[in-house]
Amino acid sequence: MPRLKDTTKTVERVVGARLRERRMALGLRQRDVAERIGITYQQLHKYEQAINRISAGRLLRCAYELSVPIDFFFQGLSEEATQAQRPRNRMSLSFSRAFNEITEPHFQRALAELARVLAEPPA
């Protein structure tokens, strides 16, 4: 299961990219859209780059001003999340296979303990 922080960042990237995509498709400058939704163009730039999060109310306003349904901003999200997880899933599977091929139980225990220690958050 992906960590919540990773998932949140993925959502912010997808929403920001979709916002930029729609703005550009309409031939609007950042300044134009920013004025319509009541923010500075710098703030819009931060939304598009996923530097800052877009609140639900602001996203609804963006959808209205850009003439798209709110779910427009979330299209492609499941594909991006899946792609982000693939390398990690392959690594986990590879690790599991290698672990099961270790014939000495004390080596398996040592490796399991090492994995537990490395997985603990830093103090």
C-alpha positions in Angstrom: 0.0 0.0 0.0 1.4 3.4 -0.9 2.3 5.8 1.8 -0.2 8.6 2.2 2.4 11.3 1.7 3.4 9.8 -1.7 -0.2 9.5 -2.7 -1.0 13.1 -1.8 2.0 14.4 -3.8 0.8 12.3 -6.8 -2.6 13.8 -6.6 -1.2 17.3 -6.3 1.0 16.7 -9.4 -1.9 15.3 -11.5 -4.3 18.1 -10.5 -1.6 20.8 -11.2 -0.8 19.3 -14.5 -4.4 19.1 -15.5 -5.0 22.7 -14.5 -2.0 23.9 -16.6 -3.2 21.7 -19.5 -6.7 23.2 -19.5 -5.3 26.8 -19.2 -3.0 26.3 -22.1 -5.8 24.6 -24.2 -7.9 27.7 -23.8 -4.9 29.9 -24.7 -5.0 31.7 -21.4 -2.0 33.1 -19.5 -1.4 32.4 -15.8 -2.3 36.0 -15.1 -5.7 35.6 -16.9 -6.7 32.5 -14.9 -5.4 33.9 -11.6 -7.5 37.0 -12.0 -10.6 35.0 -12.7 -10.2 32.8 -9.6 -9.0 35.7 -7.3 -5.3 34.8 -6.7 -1.9 36.0 -7.9 -0.3 34.5 -11.0 2.5 33.4 -8.7 0.1 31.3 -6.7 -1.4 29.8 -9.8 2.1 28.8 -10.9 2.7 27.1 -7.5 -0.6 25.2 -8.0 0.4 24.1 -11.5 3.9 22.9 -10.3 2.3 21.1 -7.2 4.3 23.3 -4.9 1.2 24.4 -3.1 -2.0 22.5 -2.6 -5.3 23.6 -4.1 -8.2 23.8 -1.6 -11.5 22.1 -2.6 -13.2 25.4 -2.9 -10.5 26.9 -5.1 -10.5 23.8 -7.3 -14.2 24.1 -7.7 -13.7 27.8 -8.8 -11.0 26.7 -11.2 -13.4 24.1 -12.7 -16.1 26.8 -13.1 -13.8 29.4 -14.7 -12.2 26.9 -17.0 -15.5 25.3 -18.0 -14.8 21.8 -17.0 -16.4 19.4 -14.5 -14.5 19.0 -11.2 -13.5 15.4 -12.0 -11.5 16.7 -15.1 -8.6 17.5 -12.7 -8.5 13.9 -11.4 -8.5 12.1 -14.8 -5.4 10.1 -15.2 -4.8 9.9 -11.5 -5.1 6.1 -11.2 -2.6 5.5 -14.1 0.0 7.8 -12.5 -0.4 6.2 -9.1 0.0 2.7 -10.7 3.0 3.8 -12.6 4.7 5.2 -9.5 4.2 2.0 -7.6 5.5 -0.4 -10.3 9.2 -0.2 -9.6 8.6 -0.6 -5.9 6.4 -3.6 -6.4 9.0 -5.2 -8.6 11.7 -4.6 -6.0 9.5 -6.1 -3.3 8.8 -9.2 -5.3 12.5 -9.6 -6.2 13.4 -9.2 -2.5 10.8 -11.7 -1.4 12.0 -14.3 -3.9 15.7 -13.8 -2.9 14.7 -14.1 0.8 12.9 -17.4 0.2 16.0 -18.8 -1.6 18.2 -18.3 1.5 18.6 -21.8 2.9 20.1 -20.9 6.3 17.4 -19.9 8.9 19.8 -17.7 10.9 20.6 -15.7 7.7 16.8 -15.2 7.1 16.3 -14.0 10.7 19.3 -11.6 10.4 18.0 -10.2 7.1 14.5 -9.8 8.5 15.9 -8.0 11.5 17.9 -5.7 9.3 14.8 -4.8 7.2 12.9 -4.0 10.4 15.6 -1.7 11.7 15.9 0.1 8.3 12.2 0.5 8.1 11.9 2.3 11.5 11.6 6.0 11.2 14.6 8.0 12.3 14.6 9.1 15.9 
